[in-house]
Amino acid sequence: MQTKGFRFWRAKEFVIFVVLVIICAIVTIVNPVFIHPSNLMDILLTNTVLGMMALGMLVVILTGGIDVSVGAIIATVTMIVGNFLAHVSGNLLLAFLVGAGSGAALGLMNGLLIAKLKIHAIVVTLGTMSIIYGVMFLLTGGEWVTQEHIPEGFKSFGRIVFGHVKTTSGGTTGLPVQFLFLVAAVMVTWALLRYTMFGRGVYALGGNRISAERAGFRIDRIIVLVYLFEGILIGFAGVVHTSIMRQVDPNAFNGFELQVIAAVVLGGTSILGGTGSVLGAILGVALIAVLNNGLILMRVSSYWQQIVIGLVIVAAVSTDIVQKQRAEARKTRVDVEITEGARS
Amino acid sequence: MKSRGVLLRPESLLVVLFIVVFGLMSLLSPTGFLRPFNIQSMAFQLPEFGILALAQMIIILTGGINLSISYTAALSSIVGSVLIVLMNAAHLSPAISITAGIVVMIAIAALCGAFNGTFVAFVGVSPILVTLGSMTLFDGLSLLITRGGAISGYPFAFLWIGNGTLFHVPVPMIIFVIVILATYFLIDRTSFGLKLYMIGANPTATMFSGINVKRVLFVLYIYSGLLSAIAGIIMSSRYNSAKESYGSSYLLQSVAAAVLGGTDIVGGSGSVIGVVLAAMILQVVSTGLDILGFNRFLTNVIMGVILIVALSLNALAGSRAQRSRKSTPSALVR
């Protein structure tokens, strides 16, 4: 959380914002289509899922945890929702309930394992990733849910837009309905972190586990709730994704966890927990979104995109560390404790 | 390994576990599993995985994790393979093109390791993040070179590395044994190895005892990269091609093998023998399940379960060791 005298231009978020603006400017100069309203609407639509998942990941990373099973979870949620829509009921509300419920169940499993086993989350979630993917493919055989099996009502829900924006090809589009879910997720996450005891506990746990415990926070419960919350967000994101694609591909999210983690880290969240903000995470998502879209518009080969994103991750976390070390060096010299070395 | 000479050494437990698993598979499928052909094919498959597990384990010893090992293996073997294939197409002698290719593979992997090492040791970024970024980067570079396809067209002699035998012993197995001995010597018989354990146990204390932590870590990440390259060479020779996805399934399994082999996930303790035994156990389990006709996805599930169970046992042993230590007021810390 921010300290008393919060000044936006001094905050980490401002630096990210400036970088974002610079990248947008470069892309626009190379290809003006970038700032066309329909392209912006397209960016919003294609990154809603990334945004919702990044918010969940933010809360997890704030506690000092990490979750590499998010790709497996959302793939499984979309498979469950897709098959539910195809074979059980086309009811929109039920679809969201099923999605959120299955996401919650998988998140709860992660949370319980991590809280009870007291092992670093990355290893637990590496294990659950393999288990969740395995069970999902075992049960479904990896078969797609194709367009014709998704009920018409659900498809038309996915096409809802607000307002009128002319596309470059002459059609009209607008603000996608899916974006509202991202807005809702932002508000809920922000309120949860800022105004509830749970939110305080998340930051306290990430800052210093032992202090948080002595201050009376129930560590295990916070950990379980954090992964549960993340699971619910992923659950909603799964339904939103299905409404955008109108079909389900079980392999759609292979490697997606990296993008989610990258977005959160680019947003200035410390991987060790304790510092980070909703605003930062959203800026991180925007950065990835603009990079992905911009590289295409600048006609950079898609093979380069992964390289650029990898480099951006390394650069972002390095500048973060270097800044921290400088700030540390400016502090009093009496204290001999040096934060050094290889802890993960 | 160091301070854990309690009642049961974890290694002897692993030997028992190996015998149990091996016996179980033999009982369940006496005609399939015990066939000489199957035993031999396991002997060809184990080395690439075992070497990657060692590459992972030495990093975990220092409290880090290396998510880029399999991608380092893929990238280095792809670059080297391109060279071998080009030189082969230019009708250069196989001996020259293979030597040049292998030198390049090792050099590329050393560069990958140096990249990780620079950011972990000198910049001070946490290993998870660095290797998360570098795995994306290496994978991207591999894709850029191969455009998603596979590189093939080696001279015939290159295939001997992964498929040949020397005195009836598979060549990969001989390479594996050399790697085991070298790694064992490095971490258990040299001062460099002692420093690794110290860094894993307490990096700050290690630094204040006058050890150049940064240099040790930097060298270690290069060594981890070199081991990955060796695994990459074996894989490309065995599959007769190089591709960006080769070995990616070993990433999770390498962590599982390291932890199952008794390596403490927060660093400071672990043994080469334990990890080798664990790799053998996992190899027997996956081959055995395959022979028994289990679905590939189910095998994934079982591997995940093994990882989590191994971790729980590891954590249990860790907390018991904590309790038996008298001095610090650990009751407060729980």
Interface residues (C-beta under 8 A of the other chain):
Chain A: I66 L113 L117 K118 I119 H120 I122 V123 V124 L126 G127 T128 M129 S130 I131 Y133 G134 V135 F137 L138 I210 E213 L258 I261 A262 V265 I271 L272 S301 Y303 W304 Q305 Q306 I307 V308 I309 G310 L311 I313 V314 V317 S318 I321 V322 Q325 E337 I338 E340 G341 A342 R343 S344
Chain B: T62 G63 G64 I65 F119 V120 A121 V123 G124 V125 S126 P127 I128 L129 V130 L132 G133 S134 M135 T136 L137 F138 D139 G140 L141 L143 L144 R147 I199 P203 T204 T206 M207 V213 L217 L252 V255 A256 V259 I265 V266 G267 N295 F297 L298 T299 N300 V301 M303 G304 V305 L307 I308 L311 S312 N314 A315 S319 V333 R334
